[in-house]
Amino acid sequence: MPHFLVKNVRCASLALLASLALNASAQDSRPPFIIAPTVEGMLLCDEAVAQPQMRSIDEAYTYCRQRKLDGAPALSRLLDRLEPGGPRGAVQVGYTATLQLLGLYRSTPKGWAIDPARVDEFLGVISKVQRPVVIYFSADHFDSVGPITEELRRDPRNLMQLRDGKPLELNYFGYRIMPYTLSTDAAIPVNKYRRDALNYVAQRIKKLPKTVQSRIVAYTLAGELHHMFPDFENGMGAYQDIQVTDYSPASVARFRQWLRTRYQTIEQFNAQTGLSYASFDAIQAPSKNIRKEKLTSFGEHYDAFADGTLPIAGWLWDPNKAIQKLDLYVDGRLVGPVPYGLNRLDVYRAEAAITSPNTGFRHDLDYSGLLPGRHLAQVVATSGTSRYQLAEVEFVVVPRDQGRVASTQRSEVPSLKNAKALSGVRSWLDMPKPLQDVYYNPLARDWNRYRESQVYDFLSNFHQWALKAGLPADKLYSHQIVPNVNSSWNPHLFAAGQTLSGSAPWKQGLNMYGGATDSAWLRDFMARNKITDYGVPEFNPQQWKRNGVHLAAMQSHYDAGARFISPYYFSVIPDRFKGGAEHGVNRMELRPDNPKDGSDRFYQAIVEYARK
C-alpha cells in the first residue's frame, strides 16, 4: 500500500478507535468480537512450498498429505501479522476453516466411505493454531469437487430440475457447482452422505481436548442455501424469460400436498384463487410464459411478476442529502415509502464520482388488487417542504383472458418539480420497463411461497442433524445470502426469504458484500426481523474510493452485537500455484499489494481494528 494511503487510513482509524474507548465498560460484559477471515490453503505445508520444482497445487497437497504435514505454521504466521502477540482484547483475529462434507468421501470396495485422514488433517490444523475459529460445514452447491460428485450427478434424485426435467449445468468463475436437491428425504443419497459426514465430524470434534473445542466460536451450516437459476455468475438480476427450480416429480408432488395443507379442499382453493381444477392432483406447478406459450389453464402462467409483485427500482445518488424520503404513488394515490440506500455495487463500479454503493431504491408493488388497464407509477422525493418527481413509468395489468385492456383516465400527482433541480442529485429507474405487461396468477404466488418453504425446511433439517450430532446449539449459525439487500436482484430466483427470520431455531449468519456491509437498510431489516445475536460468514466491503469505510463497517457490526465477521478472503497459497487468470473472486484476495476492490485497504483496516 502506498505510504500516503496508509497515513490517510490510519488518521481516520485513530479517530474511530479513540471513540471506541468510551464504550469500554460495555465491552467487558460481552465476549470478544472475532474477525475470522476465510483462509485459502490451510492444508498447504511449508515443506511443499519450499520445493521450487513443485508447480502444481494438487501435487503440493499430495506431498503434504503423504507426509502428514499441514499449513498450520503458515496460517499462524498470517494471523500473527494481522494481530501480533496472539488473540486478546475486545476484538480478536481468528479464522474460518471450510470443510466440504461431500469432499470427505473416498471410493472403497464396499462403496463410498469417509476418509478419516481427511478429517485428521482438518482437525489437526484447528488443534495446532492457537486462535478462535469458525468452522464452516459446506454442503451446498459449492460442495462439488470430491470424487463422489460424479456419481451423485448421475442420479436425478439428488438434483433440482428445471421445468424440462433437466438439472442446470452451472459454474461460478470456472468452479463447477451442483444444484443439489432441497428435499429433506433422508433416503436420497446426497442427503445421506451429507448427514453422515456431518455426524462423523461432530463426533470427532467432541473428542478434541476441551481447550481446542473452546476455541470454536461458531459452526456455520450448509452454505448459501437457495434455489438455482441459469447463468449463476451474472443472472441474479434476471427478470425476462426466467427459469427457476425445482420441478422434479418429487418436488411437484410435495407442492400439491403443500396446497392441500393450505387450502384443505379443492373447492376452497378454486374459490380463493378464481382458478378451476378438478383436484389437487390435476394442478401443475406454474412454468409457462403466457406471452409465448399456450396454456391449458391460467394457473400454468409463470414469470418474474406472476406472483403479483412488480419492482419499482433504480438508483439515487444524493451526496448532499437533499432528499429526506421517497414515496411511491400509483395513479396519483400514495402506496407507501420507497426504501433506498440498498446495495448497487454495479453503479459504484461504473461511475467514478459515486463514492458509495448504497444507492439503490426499490418498492415491490403488490399490483394483485389493481383493475386491468394502464397504470402510472411515480417515485416522489421530498426535499424540505417541496416534492419532486424522481421517476415515473406506466405499466399494464392484463386480464387472464388477455382480452382488450380498457383505456383509463391518467391520474398523477400534480405540481411536482423535477428532481434534476436538486443540487448533486442523479438517479435512474431500472425497473420496470415502460408499459411492462403483468398477469397475476395466485398459483404463482403459492409456488414462490412453497419454494421458500423448501429452502427453510432443508436448513431446518440440517440444523436438526447438527443438534442430534451433539454440536452446541448456541454455536450453530446459518450461512445465508440476503438477496433483497441488492435492489437490482430478483429474490424469486433464490427463494431464500423464509430462512432470514430471527424466529428461526438457528442463529442467523448473513453474508454481506459491497454496501451491505454497512447498510442502514440491512440494519432496519435485522431490527424488523428481530435478528440480534448473529454472525457474518462472508464479509467484504469491496470499496476503494473513501477512507475509513472498512473500519466503519466492522464497527457497525460490533455495535449491533455480531459475534463474528469472516472477511473474504485471505490466502497462504504462493502465487506460482494460482495461475494467471483474474476473475471476480480473486480480486477480493486481501493482501497489502492488491488494490483491486479495495482489498489492500480492507487488509490494513483489519490490522488497525484488531488493536482494539
Backbone torsions as a table, in degrees:
resi	resn	phi	psi	omega
1	MET	NA	134.2	178.7
2	PRO	-58.7	148.6	-175.4
3	HIS	-58.7	-42.1	-176.3
4	PHE	-67.0	-31.3	179.8
5	LEU	-71.1	-42.2	176.7
6	VAL	-57.7	-43.8	-177.8
7	LYS	-62.8	-44.6	-178.9
8	ASN	-64.4	-43.9	179.1
9	VAL	-63.0	-40.3	-176.5
10	ARG	-66.8	-38.8	179.6
11	CYS	-62.1	-44.4	179.0
12	ALA	-64.8	-39.1	-176.8
13	SER	-70.4	-35.8	-179.3
14	LEU	-64.1	-38.1	178.1
15	ALA	-64.6	-41.4	179.4
16	LEU	-66.9	-44.6	-178.5
17	LEU	-63.5	-33.3	178.3
18	ALA	-63.3	-39.4	180.0
19	SER	-67.8	-26.2	-178.5
20	LEU	-67.2	-28.8	-177.4
21	ALA	-61.6	-24.4	-179.2
22	LEU	-66.9	-21.6	-177.0
23	ASN	-98.0	17.1	-170.9
24	ALA	-58.6	-40.8	-176.4
25	SER	-66.5	-38.1	178.6
26	ALA	-67.4	-33.2	-177.5
27	GLN	-66.0	-29.7	-175.4
28	ASP	-62.8	-24.9	-174.5
29	SER	-90.5	-2.3	-177.7
30	ARG	-117.7	153.5	177.0
31	PRO	-67.6	162.3	179.5
32	PRO	-58.8	145.8	173.5
33	PHE	-84.0	121.3	-172.4
34	ILE	-101.7	122.7	169.0
35	ILE	-92.6	108.3	-171.0
36	ALA	-120.4	77.0	-176.1
37	PRO	-61.5	143.2	168.0
38	THR	-68.5	130.0	-176.3
39	VAL	-121.2	122.3	177.7
40	GLU	-85.7	131.9	173.4
41	GLY	95.0	23.2	-174.7
42	MET	-70.0	-7.0	176.1
43	LEU	-104.0	4.5	-177.6
44	LEU	-87.5	118.4	-174.5
45	CYS	-85.2	152.5	178.3
46	ASP	-60.6	-34.3	-175.9
47	GLU	-63.6	-37.0	177.6
48	ALA	-71.7	-40.6	179.6
49	VAL	-61.6	-33.1	-176.6
50	ALA	-73.1	-8.8	-178.0
51	GLN	-94.1	102.6	-174.1
52	PRO	-63.7	-23.6	-179.4
53	GLN	-75.5	-12.1	-178.6
54	MET	-86.0	113.0	-173.8
55	ARG	-109.1	-19.1	-174.8
56	SER	-102.5	136.5	178.4
57	ILE	-66.1	-35.9	178.5
58	ASP	-65.3	-40.5	176.6
59	GLU	-62.5	-39.9	-179.9
60	ALA	-66.1	-43.0	178.2
61	TYR	-61.9	-40.8	178.5
62	THR	-62.5	-42.4	177.8
63	TYR	-57.5	-46.8	-178.8
64	CYS	-66.0	-43.1	-176.5
65	ARG	-64.5	-41.7	-179.1
66	GLN	-63.3	-28.9	-177.2
67	ARG	-102.5	7.9	179.8
68	LYS	55.5	43.6	177.3
69	LEU	-110.0	158.5	179.9
70	ASP	-146.1	-173.5	-175.3
71	GLY	-98.0	17.2	-178.7
72	ALA	-55.4	-43.5	178.9
73	PRO	-61.5	-43.7	-179.5
74	ALA	-66.5	-39.7	178.5
75	LEU	-63.7	-43.8	179.2
76	SER	-62.0	-40.5	179.2
77	ARG	-62.8	-42.8	179.1
78	LEU	-59.7	-49.9	-176.9
79	LEU	-66.8	-32.2	176.8
80	ASP	-69.0	-28.0	174.8
81	ARG	-70.3	-34.4	-179.8
82	LEU	-75.8	-37.4	178.6
83	GLU	-139.1	85.6	-179.2
84	PRO	-59.9	143.6	176.2
85	GLY	89.8	1.6	177.3
86	GLY	93.4	170.4	-176.6
87	PRO	-73.6	124.5	178.7
88	ARG	-163.3	160.7	177.3
89	GLY	88.6	-173.7	-177.3
90	ALA	-71.8	-26.0	176.8
91	VAL	-121.8	127.8	-177.6
92	GLN	-129.6	146.8	178.1
93	VAL	-95.2	126.0	171.0
94	GLY	-125.6	-141.8	178.9
95	TYR	-160.0	161.9	174.5
96	THR	-107.5	124.7	180.0
97	ALA	-106.5	117.5	-177.7
98	THR	-93.5	129.4	177.2
99	LEU	-124.4	114.1	177.2
100	GLN	-83.4	114.1	-171.8
101	LEU	-65.6	-42.3	179.5
102	LEU	-70.6	-23.6	177.9
103	GLY	-70.8	-7.1	-179.7
104	LEU	-81.4	-10.9	-173.0
105	TYR	-86.4	145.8	172.4
106	ARG	-129.8	154.5	179.1
107	SER	-81.6	133.2	177.0
108	THR	-130.1	166.6	177.6
109	PRO	-56.8	-23.7	-179.6
110	LYS	-98.2	8.1	-179.5
111	GLY	113.6	-163.2	-177.5
112	TRP	-79.0	133.4	-179.7
113	ALA	-140.7	149.6	176.9
114	ILE	-67.4	134.0	178.4
115	ASP	-87.7	107.0	-177.9
116	PRO	-58.3	-29.6	-178.1
117	ALA	-64.3	-34.2	179.1
118	ARG	-66.6	-38.3	178.0
119	VAL	-71.4	-38.2	178.1
120	ASP	-56.5	-47.7	-175.4
121	GLU	-68.4	-36.1	177.8
122	PHE	-64.7	-51.5	-179.3
123	LEU	-69.7	-25.0	177.0
124	GLY	-62.6	-41.9	178.1
125	VAL	-63.9	-45.2	-179.3
126	ILE	-61.8	-35.9	179.6
127	SER	-69.4	-34.2	-174.2
128	LYS	-85.8	-33.8	-174.9
129	VAL	-83.8	115.9	-173.9
130	GLN	-84.6	63.4	-177.5
131	ARG	-142.3	154.5	171.1
132	PRO	-59.7	147.5	-177.2
133	VAL	-139.9	140.2	169.2
134	VAL	-104.7	122.9	178.4
135	ILE	-96.3	122.7	-179.7
136	TYR	-103.5	109.1	175.6
137	PHE	-84.5	98.4	-178.4
138	SER	-84.7	123.6	179.2
139	ALA	-146.8	18.4	-179.6
140	ASP	-96.8	-154.0	-175.4
141	HIS	-65.9	-17.6	177.7
142	PHE	-83.5	-10.1	177.1
143	ASP	-84.9	74.2	-164.6
144	SER	-136.6	12.8	-174.2
145	VAL	-109.3	-7.7	-179.1
146	GLY	-72.3	162.1	-178.5
147	PRO	-63.7	-21.2	-179.6
148	ILE	-72.3	-17.7	-172.2
149	THR	-59.2	-42.1	-177.4
150	GLU	-60.8	-42.2	178.8
151	GLU	-65.7	-41.8	178.8
152	LEU	-63.2	-38.2	-178.6
153	ARG	-63.8	-29.9	-176.6
154	ARG	-79.6	-11.5	-178.9
155	ASP	-102.4	112.2	-176.3
156	PRO	-58.6	-24.4	-179.0
157	ARG	-62.3	-24.9	-174.1
158	ASN	-84.0	-8.1	-168.5
159	LEU	-126.8	146.2	169.2
160	MET	-71.7	152.3	-176.0
161	GLN	-125.6	149.9	168.2
162	LEU	-77.1	177.4	-175.9
163	ARG	-66.1	-20.3	179.1
164	ASP	-84.6	4.7	177.8
165	GLY	86.1	3.5	-178.5
166	LYS	-105.4	146.3	173.1
167	PRO	-79.1	155.9	176.7
168	LEU	-72.5	141.1	169.7
169	GLU	-100.4	110.6	-168.8
170	LEU	-129.5	154.4	168.8
171	ASN	-146.3	163.2	-179.9
172	TYR	-130.1	100.5	-176.7
173	PHE	51.4	47.1	176.7
174	GLY	88.5	-6.6	-179.2
175	TYR	-98.8	118.1	-176.7
176	ARG	-69.1	136.0	175.9
177	ILE	-122.8	153.4	-173.8
178	MET	-119.0	127.5	-179.7
179	PRO	-80.7	68.8	-178.3
180	TYR	-60.8	148.1	-178.4
181	THR	-60.1	150.9	171.5
182	LEU	-100.1	6.0	176.1
183	SER	-61.5	145.9	177.2
184	THR	-97.1	7.7	179.6
185	ASP	-61.8	115.0	-176.3
186	ALA	-68.2	-17.3	-178.3
187	ALA	-81.3	-14.2	178.0
188	ILE	-68.0	130.5	-173.0
189	PRO	-52.4	-46.7	-176.0
190	VAL	-62.6	-33.4	177.6
191	ASN	-69.5	-41.4	178.2
192	LYS	-61.0	-45.0	-179.0
193	TYR	-66.1	-40.6	179.4
194	ARG	-64.7	-45.6	-178.8
195	ARG	-65.0	-44.5	-178.7
196	ASP	-64.1	-38.9	179.4
197	ALA	-66.9	-43.1	178.4
198	LEU	-60.2	-44.5	-179.3
199	ASN	-64.3	-42.4	-178.8
200	TYR	-62.4	-47.2	-178.1
201	VAL	-65.2	-39.1	179.2
202	ALA	-60.9	-41.5	179.1
203	GLN	-65.1	-36.9	177.8
204	ARG	-67.6	-39.4	178.9
205	ILE	-62.7	-40.3	-177.5
206	LYS	-67.8	-14.8	177.1
207	LYS	-92.7	-5.2	177.0
208	LEU	-68.7	155.1	174.7
209	PRO	-55.4	146.5	-177.6
210	LYS	-57.9	-33.0	179.5
211	THR	-64.6	-34.7	177.4
212	VAL	-73.3	-45.6	179.8
213	GLN	-59.5	-35.5	-178.0
214	SER	-67.7	-20.8	178.6
215	ARG	-78.7	-13.1	179.6
216	ILE	-78.3	110.1	-175.9
217	VAL	-78.4	-39.5	-173.3
218	ALA	-159.9	156.5	168.6
219	TYR	-118.7	124.6	175.4
220	THR	-101.4	137.5	-164.0
221	LEU	-104.3	120.0	165.0
222	ALA	79.5	-38.0	-174.8
223	GLY	107.5	-169.8	-176.8
224	GLU	-73.9	98.2	-179.9
225	LEU	-89.4	125.1	178.1
226	HIS	-169.1	172.4	174.1
227	HIS	-75.3	168.2	-173.2
228	MET	-116.2	166.8	-176.1
229	PHE	-159.5	159.1	-179.5
230	PRO	-63.6	157.4	178.3
231	ASP	53.5	58.7	-173.7
232	PHE	-57.7	-32.5	-179.0
233	GLU	-65.9	-40.3	-168.8
234	ASN	-124.4	-5.2	-169.0
235	GLY	-92.8	13.2	-175.6
236	MET	-62.6	-25.2	-178.9
237	GLY	-102.9	18.3	-178.5
238	ALA	-68.8	133.8	175.5
239	TYR	-128.5	-15.5	179.4
240	GLN	-102.8	133.7	176.0
241	ASP	53.5	47.6	-176.7
242	ILE	-75.0	153.1	171.5
243	GLN	-126.6	137.8	-178.8
244	VAL	-131.0	172.3	174.0
245	THR	-117.2	160.2	16.2
246	ASP	-127.8	118.8	-179.8
247	TYR	-103.1	18.9	176.9
248	SER	-61.7	152.8	-178.7
249	PRO	-53.3	-41.5	-179.2
250	ALA	-65.6	-39.6	180.0
251	SER	-65.8	-43.4	179.5
252	VAL	-65.6	-38.6	177.5
253	ALA	-61.7	-40.9	178.4
254	ARG	-70.0	-30.0	175.1
255	PHE	-61.9	-43.5	178.5
256	ARG	-62.6	-38.9	177.3
257	GLN	-67.5	-37.6	176.0
258	TRP	-59.7	-41.9	178.2
259	LEU	-65.6	-40.6	177.9
260	ARG	-58.9	-44.1	-179.6
261	THR	-64.8	-38.4	-176.1
262	ARG	-74.3	-41.5	-171.5
263	TYR	-107.4	-12.8	178.6
264	GLN	72.2	-56.8	-178.8
265	THR	-129.3	156.0	179.0
266	ILE	-67.4	-27.8	178.4
267	GLU	-65.9	-42.6	177.2
268	GLN	-67.0	-37.9	177.2
269	PHE	-59.6	-50.1	-178.8
270	ASN	-62.0	-40.0	-179.1
271	ALA	-65.1	-40.2	-176.8
272	GLN	-78.8	-27.8	-176.4
273	THR	-101.3	-16.9	-174.7
274	GLY	74.7	9.0	176.7
275	LEU	-92.6	175.2	-176.6
276	SER	-140.4	100.2	177.8
277	TYR	-124.2	144.2	-179.5
278	ALA	-72.9	-30.7	-178.8
279	SER	-160.7	165.4	175.8
280	PHE	-63.5	-32.1	-179.9
281	ASP	-65.7	-19.2	180.0
282	ALA	-84.3	-8.9	-176.0
283	ILE	-80.2	129.2	173.3
284	GLN	-100.5	144.3	175.2
285	ALA	-63.7	133.2	-177.9
286	PRO	-58.0	133.9	-176.8
287	SER	-155.8	-6.3	-173.3
288	LYS	-108.4	141.0	177.9
289	ASN	-88.4	115.9	-174.2
290	ILE	-60.6	-23.9	-178.4
291	ARG	-71.8	-24.1	-170.7
292	LYS	-123.4	-16.6	-172.2
293	GLU	-128.5	150.0	178.1
294	LYS	-81.1	131.2	-179.7
295	LEU	-103.9	141.6	170.5
296	THR	-86.1	-20.6	174.5
297	SER	-150.1	145.5	179.3
298	PHE	-60.8	-25.3	178.8
299	GLY	-60.7	-14.6	179.2
300	GLU	-79.8	-12.9	-174.7
301	HIS	-68.5	134.9	175.9
302	TYR	-150.5	129.6	168.4
303	ASP	-154.2	-169.0	-174.4
304	ALA	-69.3	-15.5	-176.6
305	PHE	-116.0	0.3	-170.8
306	ALA	-65.9	-21.0	-178.9
307	ASP	-82.1	6.3	174.6
308	GLY	95.6	10.6	177.5
309	THR	-119.0	140.8	179.2
310	LEU	-128.9	115.3	-179.6
311	PRO	-72.7	130.3	170.6
312	ILE	-107.5	103.0	-165.7
313	ALA	-146.6	150.9	176.9
314	GLY	-174.7	-150.9	178.6
315	TRP	-137.4	153.0	-178.0
316	LEU	-137.7	124.0	174.3
317	TRP	-111.0	116.4	-174.8
318	ASP	-133.4	72.6	-172.7
319	PRO	-63.1	-25.2	-179.0
320	ASN	-94.0	4.0	-179.6
321	LYS	53.1	45.7	178.7
322	ALA	-73.3	-26.0	-174.6
323	ILE	-98.6	130.8	179.6
324	GLN	-94.5	-28.1	179.2
325	LYS	-163.2	159.9	173.6
326	LEU	-120.4	141.8	176.7
327	ASP	-132.2	151.5	176.5
328	LEU	-106.1	129.2	173.4
329	TYR	-117.4	139.5	173.7
330	VAL	-124.5	123.0	-177.6
331	ASP	54.5	38.6	175.7
332	GLY	83.2	-1.9	-178.3
333	ARG	-109.7	139.7	-179.9
334	LEU	-67.2	127.5	175.0
335	VAL	-97.7	-44.6	180.0
336	GLY	160.6	-179.5	-178.8
337	PRO	-69.3	154.3	173.6
338	VAL	-107.7	107.7	177.8
339	PRO	-60.6	141.1	175.7
340	TYR	-140.2	173.2	-171.1
341	GLY	88.2	20.8	177.8
342	LEU	-84.9	163.5	-174.6
343	ASN	-70.9	127.8	171.1
344	ARG	-138.5	72.1	-179.0
345	LEU	-61.7	-28.1	178.9
346	ASP	-64.0	-38.6	178.6
347	VAL	-69.5	-42.6	177.5
348	TYR	-57.4	-41.4	-179.9
349	ARG	-69.3	-37.6	-170.7
350	ALA	-80.6	-28.1	-172.8
351	GLU	-116.3	110.7	-175.9
352	ALA	-60.8	-31.8	-175.8
353	ALA	-79.8	-13.1	-179.5
354	ILE	-89.4	116.0	-168.9
355	THR	-104.8	6.6	174.4
356	SER	-137.1	139.0	175.9
357	PRO	-79.2	-8.8	-177.0
358	ASN	-84.8	68.8	-176.9
359	THR	-117.1	-3.4	-173.8
360	GLY	-75.9	148.0	168.7
361	PHE	-130.7	152.2	-177.1
362	ARG	-166.7	135.8	169.1
363	HIS	-131.8	123.9	176.1
364	ASP	-87.6	100.5	-176.1
365	LEU	-75.7	125.7	172.0
366	ASP	-84.9	103.3	-177.1
367	TYR	-96.6	4.4	-171.5
368	SER	-62.4	-22.8	179.8
369	GLY	-95.6	0.5	-179.1
370	LEU	-79.7	146.5	176.6
371	LEU	-72.5	152.2	174.3
372	PRO	-56.0	143.8	179.3
373	GLY	139.1	-178.6	177.8
374	ARG	-84.5	139.9	-178.9
375	HIS	-134.7	152.4	-179.0
376	LEU	-113.8	124.3	174.1
377	ALA	-104.9	133.7	178.3
378	GLN	-128.7	131.8	172.3
379	VAL	-97.9	117.5	-173.3
380	VAL	-112.5	127.2	179.3
381	ALA	-100.8	139.1	174.4
382	THR	-105.5	126.7	176.4
383	SER	-133.1	109.6	-175.4
384	GLY	64.5	-124.9	180.0
385	THR	-99.9	5.9	-176.3
386	SER	-112.5	157.0	177.2
387	ARG	-118.9	142.7	-175.5
388	TYR	-131.6	145.4	174.5
389	GLN	-86.2	119.7	178.5
390	LEU	-89.5	-36.8	-179.0
391	ALA	-162.7	155.3	172.4
392	GLU	-146.8	151.1	179.7
393	VAL	-158.5	141.8	174.6
394	GLU	-96.1	144.4	173.8
395	PHE	-137.5	165.2	-172.8
396	VAL	-126.5	121.0	172.2
397	VAL	-88.9	120.5	-174.1
398	VAL	-105.3	136.4	178.2
399	PRO	-69.2	163.1	-175.5
400	ARG	-59.7	-34.2	-177.6
401	ASP	-83.7	4.6	-178.7
402	GLN	57.0	28.0	179.4
403	GLY	-71.4	179.2	-177.4
404	ARG	-61.2	134.7	177.5
405	VAL	-91.1	120.1	-178.7
406	ALA	-67.3	144.0	176.1
407	SER	-69.8	142.7	-177.3
408	THR	-120.9	154.1	177.4
409	GLN	-69.5	126.1	-179.1
410	ARG	-72.9	118.3	176.6
411	SER	-115.9	139.7	-178.9
412	GLU	-150.8	165.5	176.8
413	VAL	-72.1	124.3	-174.9
414	PRO	-83.2	161.3	168.0
415	SER	57.9	38.4	177.5
416	LEU	-88.6	139.0	171.8
417	LYS	-82.2	164.3	178.7
418	ASN	-85.1	127.7	-177.9
419	ALA	-62.7	-18.6	177.8
420	LYS	-63.2	-17.2	179.5
421	ALA	-74.9	-15.5	-179.9
422	LEU	-78.3	130.4	-175.1
423	SER	-61.3	125.8	174.7
424	GLY	83.3	-11.5	-174.8
425	VAL	-76.3	128.5	171.9
426	ARG	-129.7	145.6	-179.0
427	SER	-156.9	165.2	178.1
428	TRP	-154.9	138.7	174.3
429	LEU	-98.9	118.8	-179.7
430	ASP	-92.6	-36.4	-175.0
431	MET	-139.2	145.1	-2.6
432	PRO	-85.4	171.6	173.6
433	LYS	-71.1	156.2	-178.6
434	PRO	-57.0	135.5	178.8
435	LEU	58.8	34.6	174.1
436	GLN	-57.2	126.9	177.2
437	ASP	-90.5	135.7	-177.4
438	VAL	-131.9	144.0	-176.3
439	TYR	-132.1	110.2	-177.1
440	TYR	-81.4	123.9	176.8
441	ASN	-121.1	108.9	-179.5
442	PRO	-57.3	-29.2	179.1
443	LEU	-70.0	-30.6	175.9
444	ALA	-66.9	-36.4	175.8
445	ARG	-63.4	-42.8	176.8
446	ASP	-63.2	-40.1	-180.0
447	TRP	-61.4	-43.4	178.8
448	ASN	-66.6	-38.8	177.9
449	ARG	-66.0	-41.1	177.5
450	TYR	-62.2	-43.1	179.7
451	ARG	-62.1	-38.2	175.2
452	GLU	-63.4	-38.5	179.7
453	SER	-65.9	-30.4	176.8
454	GLN	-63.4	-43.7	179.6
455	VAL	-64.6	-45.2	180.0
456	TYR	-61.4	-46.0	-176.7
457	ASP	-63.0	-38.5	179.6
458	PHE	-67.3	-44.8	179.2
459	LEU	-63.2	-38.4	177.2
460	SER	-62.5	-41.2	177.3
461	ASN	-62.8	-44.5	-179.7
462	PHE	-61.9	-40.8	177.4
463	HIS	-61.3	-41.7	177.9
464	GLN	-64.6	-38.5	176.0
465	TRP	-58.2	-44.1	-178.1
466	ALA	-64.2	-41.8	178.3
467	LEU	-64.1	-45.0	-179.2
468	LYS	-65.5	-27.3	177.0
469	ALA	-76.3	-7.9	175.8
470	GLY	95.1	11.3	176.8
471	LEU	-75.5	144.1	-173.8
472	PRO	-68.6	130.3	-175.8
473	ALA	-59.9	-34.7	-176.0
474	ASP	-76.2	-0.7	177.2
475	LYS	-115.5	9.4	-176.1
476	LEU	-97.7	116.0	-178.6
477	TYR	-120.2	150.1	169.6
478	SER	-75.6	-179.4	-177.1
479	HIS	-144.7	59.5	-163.6
480	GLN	-105.9	151.8	173.4
481	ILE	-86.5	151.1	176.9
482	VAL	-118.5	85.1	-173.2
483	PRO	-58.1	-35.7	-172.2
484	ASN	-69.3	-13.7	178.0
485	VAL	-72.8	-15.4	176.5
486	ASN	-101.4	104.7	-167.0
487	SER	-68.5	-13.9	179.3
488	SER	-96.7	-2.8	-178.7
489	TRP	-83.9	161.6	177.1
490	ASN	-105.7	101.2	-176.1
491	PRO	-65.3	-20.3	178.2
492	HIS	-64.8	-28.4	179.3
493	LEU	-64.1	-34.4	-176.5
494	PHE	-88.9	-40.9	-178.5
495	ALA	53.3	45.4	-176.1
496	ALA	-106.8	1.5	-169.7
497	GLY	-58.2	-38.4	-176.4
498	GLN	-65.3	-23.0	-177.4
499	THR	-77.7	-6.0	-168.4
500	LEU	-101.2	10.2	-178.4
501	SER	-83.7	144.9	176.2
502	GLY	-68.7	-12.2	177.9
503	SER	-84.1	-1.8	177.8
504	ALA	-64.0	152.9	-176.7
505	PRO	-72.6	-15.0	176.6
506	TRP	-96.9	165.9	171.0
507	LYS	-81.7	144.6	-174.5
508	GLN	-78.7	130.0	167.5
509	GLY	-116.4	113.9	-172.7
510	LEU	-116.3	121.6	179.8
511	ASN	-78.6	140.4	-174.8
512	MET	-139.9	128.3	175.6
513	TYR	-131.2	158.6	176.5
514	GLY	59.5	-138.3	-178.2
515	GLY	-65.2	-19.0	179.9
516	ALA	-62.3	-21.6	-178.0
517	THR	-69.0	-20.5	176.4
518	ASP	-147.3	82.1	-166.6
519	SER	-131.2	121.3	175.2
520	ALA	-61.5	-37.1	178.3
521	TRP	-61.0	-44.6	-177.7
522	LEU	-69.6	-36.3	176.3
523	ARG	-62.7	-40.6	176.9
524	ASP	-65.7	-39.5	177.4
525	PHE	-59.2	-45.0	-179.2
526	MET	-67.5	-36.9	178.0
527	ALA	-64.7	-44.6	-179.8
528	ARG	-64.0	-33.4	-179.0
529	ASN	-94.5	6.2	176.1
530	LYS	57.0	44.3	176.7
531	ILE	-96.2	117.0	-179.2
532	THR	-121.0	-74.1	-179.4
533	ASP	-73.6	101.6	-171.8
534	TYR	-140.9	171.5	173.5
535	GLY	-132.9	168.9	178.7
536	VAL	-126.4	91.6	-173.4
537	PRO	-68.5	-17.7	173.7
538	GLU	-140.9	131.9	-170.1
539	PHE	-152.0	119.6	174.3
540	ASN	-160.0	115.5	-179.3
541	PRO	-65.3	-25.3	177.9
542	GLN	53.7	41.1	-177.2
543	GLN	-127.9	153.3	-175.9
544	TRP	-146.9	3.3	-171.8
545	LYS	-94.2	-18.9	-177.7
546	ARG	-132.9	145.6	176.6
547	ASN	-77.2	151.7	174.8
548	GLY	81.4	-4.0	-176.4
549	VAL	-61.6	-45.3	-174.1
550	HIS	-70.7	-40.4	176.0
551	LEU	-62.8	-43.2	-179.8
552	ALA	-63.5	-38.3	-179.9
553	ALA	-65.1	-44.6	178.6
554	MET	-64.4	-41.7	179.8
555	GLN	-62.9	-36.6	-178.6
556	SER	-61.6	-35.4	179.9
557	HIS	-81.6	-30.3	171.1
558	TYR	-60.1	-47.8	-178.7
559	ASP	-64.4	-32.9	-177.4
560	ALA	-80.6	-5.8	176.3
561	GLY	93.9	17.1	178.4
562	ALA	-62.8	142.4	176.6
563	ARG	-80.2	-36.4	-178.7
564	PHE	-156.7	156.7	165.3
565	ILE	-127.2	148.0	-179.1
566	SER	-119.2	90.3	177.1
567	PRO	-55.2	136.0	-178.5
568	TYR	-114.7	114.2	0.2
569	TYR	-151.0	162.7	172.4
570	PHE	-107.5	163.8	178.1
571	SER	-143.6	139.9	171.9
572	VAL	-110.4	16.8	178.1
573	ILE	-89.1	126.9	178.4
574	PRO	-61.4	151.3	-177.8
575	ASP	-58.1	-30.8	-175.7
576	ARG	-65.8	-19.0	178.6
577	PHE	-92.4	-5.3	-169.8
578	LYS	-95.1	-19.7	-174.6
579	GLY	80.9	170.5	-172.6
580	GLY	-98.9	-7.3	-175.1
581	ALA	-71.0	137.8	175.3
582	GLU	-109.3	137.3	175.3
583	HIS	-142.1	-178.7	-174.2
584	GLY	-63.0	-20.8	-178.9
585	VAL	-82.6	-51.8	-174.5
586	ASN	-73.9	-5.9	167.8
587	ARG	-62.0	-25.0	-174.6
588	MET	-93.6	8.6	176.8
589	GLU	-65.8	123.0	-174.4
590	LEU	-85.9	111.6	179.2
591	ARG	-157.5	153.6	-173.4
592	PRO	-67.6	-14.0	-178.9
593	ASP	-110.2	21.3	178.8
594	ASN	-120.2	97.6	-177.9
595	PRO	-79.2	-10.8	-176.4
596	LYS	-63.7	136.3	179.7
597	ASP	57.3	22.4	-179.7
598	GLY	67.9	24.9	-175.8
599	SER	-63.7	-36.7	178.1
600	ASP	-66.4	-37.6	178.9
601	ARG	-67.1	-40.6	179.1
602	PHE	-64.9	-41.5	176.9
603	TYR	-55.0	-50.5	-177.6
604	GLN	-65.4	-37.1	-179.7
605	ALA	-64.8	-36.6	177.6
606	ILE	-63.1	-43.8	178.0
607	VAL	-59.3	-44.0	-179.7
608	GLU	-65.0	-45.8	-173.6
609	TYR	-71.2	-29.8	179.8
610	ALA	-67.1	-12.3	177.1
611	ARG	-75.3	-11.6	-177.9
612	LYS	-67.4	NA	NA
